[in-house]
Amino acid sequence: MILNSSRLRLYLFVYFFILLVLVLYNICKEKEEVKLRNKRKGKSCHFHKTDKDVLPLLLRSTSFPPKSIFFHETTCRGGLSYRQACAVESAALAHPNHQINVLFTSPVLRDYFEQSTMKTLLDSYSNVRFLRVHINSYVEGTPLGHAVIQLTDDQLHVHIARVMTYLTMYKYSGIYLGLDVIVGKSLAELSKNWVVRETPETLSTDMFAFSENHAGRKLAEISIGFLYSEILFNEEHATWSYSGPSVLTRAMQLWCTTDKIQGMSLSSCDDVAVYGPELFYPVSFHNRSEYFHEVDWNKWKDENIYTYHVWEYFTKYNLVTEFSLYSRLAEYYCPTIFTTYFGGIMLKQEFNNFNKNNRVKT
């Protein structure tokens, strides 16, 4: 009896000791995460808070309708350039029954906003909405929360575009578009879940859709899982050429149970359509300079094309001349921005001045 009582006391001691260790570990872990959050405050534009920020804050209670299209501005430029505004208008014009949401990870100052492309869009389209995202709050309670909170400011700068892309689709579902994608035709007629084959080996992350149905939710979860592992263990993959398409490509390879992108289809990928590049990338990456050459618009105009990707990262300093393909696209698909700001020509100097005067200081 004494022996049993001794064992019982020993077991109880070990049990409560382990329980105490776990409680202390969680307390220390929580304190460390708070320290990380506090350490960042004021250092990165993504954490900058100011009373002059004109955008409404995206809260946990914020909701989005099923027919939603999302853009993300993660460069801390403090607004939308003419080309970005053109992309937003083209989506709003082609989808009058969708809500067009542009999420910003840094402030937009009131003084800039009153004379900006953003105000022009809000005054012209009732289906356009701008929101500010505080990244710490956005990732809190999600599978990416622990990984993102540990990133340094430099690491966050590398990953934030992908974090926003996949986390938004995970949290809300809908259509995602890059801010350098001009919409030429409504995407609503496409499958509920869809991706685009950019090359024979990769799927595009410039445009895709994850719906609220089973396939859309599973794809979002799989994508978040791959992104989590890349953030924690594969930081060397965080380059434009590799990491851009890798998460979505790998998620689809797992979902479709094949490594061959060319072999993916709606039937083989269980309720996820895989479209070819012809109607989404009429100008390929290697021919991107064609956007800035003079063209015969009557020959180029094609009512069947869904999107035009203008490769902004590589073409942002190209001049938009009056009869160039880009100018023709802007005049046709974003007429308000074209008339108000382009006037047929957008000079390189105007673009540089925008970045210089409105970028949020880090």
C-alpha positions in Angstrom: 0.0 0.0 0.0 2.9 2.3 0.9 4.6 1.4 -2.4 1.4 2.2 -4.4 1.0 5.5 -2.6 4.6 6.4 -3.4 4.2 5.6 -7.0 1.0 7.6 -7.2 2.8 10.6 -5.7 5.6 10.1 -8.2 3.2 9.9 -11.1 1.4 13.0 -9.9 4.6 14.9 -9.5 5.8 14.0 -13.0 2.4 14.9 -14.5 2.3 18.3 -12.8 5.9 18.9 -13.6 5.4 18.3 -17.3 2.2 20.4 -17.2 4.2 23.3 -15.6 6.9 23.0 -18.3 4.3 23.2 -21.0 2.6 26.2 -19.5 5.9 28.0 -19.0 6.9 27.1 -22.6 3.7 28.6 -24.0 4.1 31.7 -21.9 7.7 32.2 -23.1 6.7 31.6 -26.6 3.8 34.1 -26.4 6.2 36.7 -24.9 8.8 36.1 -27.6 6.2 36.7 -30.3 5.0 39.9 -28.6 8.7 41.0 -28.5 9.0 40.3 -32.2 5.9 42.3 -33.0 7.0 45.2 -30.8 10.5 45.1 -32.3 9.1 45.6 -35.7 6.9 48.6 -34.9 7.9 51.7 -36.9 10.7 50.0 -38.8 8.9 48.5 -41.7 6.4 50.3 -43.9 4.1 47.3 -43.5 3.8 48.1 -39.8 3.6 51.8 -40.1 0.5 53.4 -38.4 -0.5 57.0 -38.8 -3.6 59.1 -38.3 -3.1 60.4 -41.8 -3.9 56.9 -43.3 -7.1 57.4 -45.2 -7.9 53.8 -45.8 -10.4 51.8 -43.7 -8.8 49.0 -41.8 -9.6 45.4 -42.7 -10.8 43.8 -39.5 -11.7 40.2 -38.5 -15.4 41.2 -38.9 -14.8 42.4 -42.4 -16.6 40.3 -45.0 -16.5 39.9 -48.7 -19.2 38.7 -51.1 -18.7 35.4 -53.0 -18.2 37.4 -56.2 -15.0 39.1 -55.2 -11.8 40.0 -57.0 -8.6 40.8 -55.1 -5.6 42.9 -55.9 -2.7 43.5 -53.4 -0.4 46.5 -53.2 2.6 45.3 -51.1 5.4 47.6 -52.3 4.8 50.5 -49.9 4.4 53.0 -52.8 1.6 54.8 -50.9 -1.0 54.6 -53.7 -1.6 53.2 -57.1 0.4 54.1 -60.2 -1.4 54.9 -63.4 -0.8 51.4 -64.8 -2.0 49.8 -61.5 -5.1 51.9 -61.5 -5.7 50.9 -65.1 -5.6 47.2 -64.1 -8.1 47.9 -61.3 -10.5 49.8 -63.6 -10.4 47.1 -66.2 -11.5 44.5 -63.6 -14.3 46.8 -62.4 -15.5 47.5 -65.9 -15.5 43.9 -66.9 -17.2 42.7 -63.7 -20.0 45.2 -62.7 -21.5 42.5 -60.4 -18.3 41.7 -58.6 -16.6 43.6 -55.7 -13.1 44.7 -56.7 -10.9 44.8 -53.5 -7.5 46.3 -53.4 -5.7 45.5 -50.2 -2.7 47.7 -49.1 -0.1 46.6 -46.6 1.1 50.2 -46.0 -0.6 53.5 -45.4 -2.1 55.8 -48.1 -1.9 59.3 -46.9 -4.8 61.7 -47.0 -3.0 64.5 -48.8 -2.1 62.1 -51.7 -5.4 60.4 -51.8 -7.5 63.5 -52.6 -5.7 64.0 -55.9 -5.0 60.4 -56.8 -6.0 57.6 -59.2 -7.7 55.9 -56.2 -10.2 58.7 -55.6 -10.9 58.8 -59.4 -11.7 55.0 -59.3 -13.9 55.4 -56.2 -15.8 58.3 -57.8 -16.3 56.3 -61.0 -17.0 52.8 -59.9 -19.3 51.7 -57.0 -17.8 48.2 -57.0 -14.2 49.3 -56.1 -13.1 49.0 -52.5 -9.7 49.9 -50.9 -8.7 48.5 -47.5 -5.6 48.7 -45.3 -4.1 45.5 -43.9 -2.0 45.2 -40.8 0.0 42.1 -41.6 0.4 40.9 -38.0 -3.4 41.0 -37.5 -3.9 39.5 -40.9 -1.8 36.4 -40.2 -3.0 35.9 -36.6 -4.9 32.7 -36.1 -3.9 31.3 -39.5 -1.5 28.5 -40.4 1.1 31.1 -41.5 0.9 33.1 -38.3 3.8 31.5 -36.5 6.1 31.5 -39.6 5.4 35.1 -40.6 5.8 36.6 -37.1 9.4 35.3 -36.9 10.5 36.9 -40.1 12.8 39.9 -40.0 11.8 43.0 -42.0 14.0 42.1 -44.8 12.6 38.5 -45.0 9.1 39.8 -44.8 9.8 42.1 -47.8 10.7 39.0 -49.8 7.7 37.0 -48.8 4.9 39.5 -48.2 3.4 39.4 -51.8 3.0 35.6 -51.7 1.8 35.7 -48.1 -1.0 38.1 -49.0 -1.9 36.2 -52.2 -2.4 32.8 -50.7 -3.6 33.9 -47.3 -6.4 36.1 -48.9 -7.5 33.1 -51.0 -7.4 30.9 -47.9 -9.4 33.3 -45.8 -11.9 34.6 -48.2 -11.8 32.8 -51.6 -12.4 34.5 -55.0 -10.3 35.6 -57.9 -6.8 36.9 -57.5 -5.2 39.3 -60.1 -1.8 40.9 -60.2 -1.8 44.7 -60.4 -0.1 44.4 -63.8 -2.9 42.4 -65.4 -5.4 44.2 -67.7 -8.7 42.4 -67.9 -10.1 42.3 -71.4 -13.2 40.1 -70.7 -15.2 38.9 -67.8 -13.7 36.0 -65.9 -17.0 35.1 -64.4 -17.7 32.7 -67.2 -14.7 30.5 -66.3 -14.8 27.5 -63.9 -15.3 28.2 -60.2 -11.7 27.1 -59.6 -9.2 27.8 -62.3 -5.5 28.3 -63.0 -3.6 29.3 -66.1 -0.7 27.5 -67.7 2.0 30.2 -68.2 4.6 27.8 -69.7 4.7 24.1 -70.3 6.4 23.7 -66.9 4.7 26.3 -64.7 1.3 27.7 -63.6 0.7 31.4 -63.4 0.4 33.2 -60.1 -0.7 36.4 -61.9 -4.3 35.2 -62.0 -6.2 32.3 -60.6 -9.4 31.5 -58.7 -10.1 29.5 -55.6 -13.9 29.2 -54.8 -15.7 28.3 -51.5 -16.4 24.8 -52.7 -14.4 21.7 -51.5 -11.8 21.8 -54.3 -11.2 25.5 -53.8 -10.8 25.2 -50.0 -8.5 22.2 -50.3 -6.3 23.9 -52.9 -6.0 27.0 -50.6 -5.0 24.8 -47.7 -2.4 22.9 -49.7 -1.0 26.2 -51.0 -0.7 27.6 -47.5 1.1 24.4 -46.4 3.7 24.7 -49.2 4.2 28.4 -48.5 4.7 27.7 -44.8 7.4 25.2 -45.5 9.2 27.5 -48.0 9.2 30.4 -45.5 10.6 28.3 -42.7 13.0 26.0 -44.6 13.6 27.1 -48.1 14.4 30.8 -47.9 16.9 30.5 -50.8 13.9 29.8 -53.1 12.5 33.2 -52.4 13.5 34.7 -55.7 11.3 36.0 -58.5 12.3 33.3 -61.0 11.7 30.4 -58.6 9.3 31.2 -55.8 6.7 33.1 -57.8 5.0 30.0 -59.4 6.3 27.3 -57.2 3.6 27.2 -54.5 0.6 27.0 -56.9 2.4 24.7 -59.3 3.3 22.3 -56.5 -0.2 22.5 -55.0 -1.7 21.6 -58.3 0.7 18.8 -58.9 -0.3 17.3 -55.6 -4.1 17.9 -56.2 -4.0 16.5 -59.7 -1.6 13.7 -58.8 0.8 14.4 -61.7 4.0 16.4 -62.2 3.1 17.1 -65.8 1.5 20.6 -66.2 0.5 19.8 -69.8 -1.5 16.9 -68.7 -3.7 18.8 -66.2 -7.3 19.4 -67.0 -10.7 19.9 -65.4 -11.4 16.2 -65.5 -8.0 15.1 -64.2 -7.8 17.8 -61.5 -11.2 17.2 -59.8 -13.2 20.4 -60.3 -10.2 22.7 -61.1 -9.9 24.0 -64.7 -6.4 24.5 -66.2 -6.5 27.0 -69.1 -3.8 27.4 -71.7 -1.9 30.7 -72.1 -3.3 31.8 -75.4 -6.2 33.9 -74.0 -4.4 35.0 -70.9 -0.9 35.7 -72.1 -1.3 37.0 -75.7 2.1 38.6 -75.3 4.7 36.3 -73.8 7.4 37.3 -71.3 10.0 37.2 -74.0 8.0 39.5 -76.3 6.9 41.9 -73.6 8.4 44.9 -75.4 5.6 44.6 -77.9 3.3 46.4 -75.5 5.3 49.6 -76.2 5.5 49.4 -80.0 3.0 51.0 -82.3 0.3 48.6 -83.6 -2.7 48.4 -85.8 -5.4 48.1 -83.1 -7.9 46.7 -85.6 -5.7 43.7 -86.1 -4.8 43.3 -82.4 -8.2 43.7 -80.9 -9.6 40.4 -79.8 -12.8 40.0 -77.9 -11.9 36.5 -76.8 -8.8 37.5 -74.7 -9.4 37.4 -71.0 -6.2 39.1 -69.7 -3.1 41.0 -70.8 -0.1 40.6 -68.5 2.2 43.6 -69.0 5.1 42.4 -66.9 5.4 45.6 -64.8 8.5 44.6 -62.9 10.4 44.5 -66.2 8.6 47.1 -68.2 7.9 49.9 -65.6 10.4 52.3 -67.3 9.2 51.7 -70.8 7.6 54.7 -72.4 3.9 54.4 -73.2 3.5 56.3 -76.6 0.3 57.3 -78.2 -0.2 54.5 -80.6 1.5 51.7 -78.7 -0.3 48.5 -77.8 -0.4 49.4 -74.1 -2.0 52.8 -74.9 -4.6 51.1 -77.1 -5.4 48.6 -74.3 -5.7 51.4 -71.7 -8.0 53.5 -73.9 -10.3 50.5 -74.5 -10.2 48.7 -71.1 -9.6 51.5 -68.6 -11.1 54.6 -70.3 -11.5 56.7 -67.2 -7.9 56.3 -66.1 -6.7 56.7 -69.7 -8.7 59.9 -70.2 -7.8 61.5 -66.9 -4.1 60.6 -66.5 -2.7 59.2 -69.7 -4.0 61.5 -72.3 -2.5 59.1 -74.8 1.0 59.3 -73.4 2.5 58.6 -70.0 6.0 59.8 -69.7 8.8 57.9 -67.9 9.4 61.0 -65.7 5.8 61.0 -64.5 6.2 57.4 -63.2 9.5 58.2 -61.5 8.0 61.3 -59.8 5.1 59.2 -58.5 7.4 56.7 -56.8 9.7 59.4 -55.4 7.0 61.6 -53.9 4.5 59.1 -52.6 6.5 56.1 -51.4 6.1 55.5 -47.6 9.4 55.9 -45.8 10.7 52.8 -44.0 
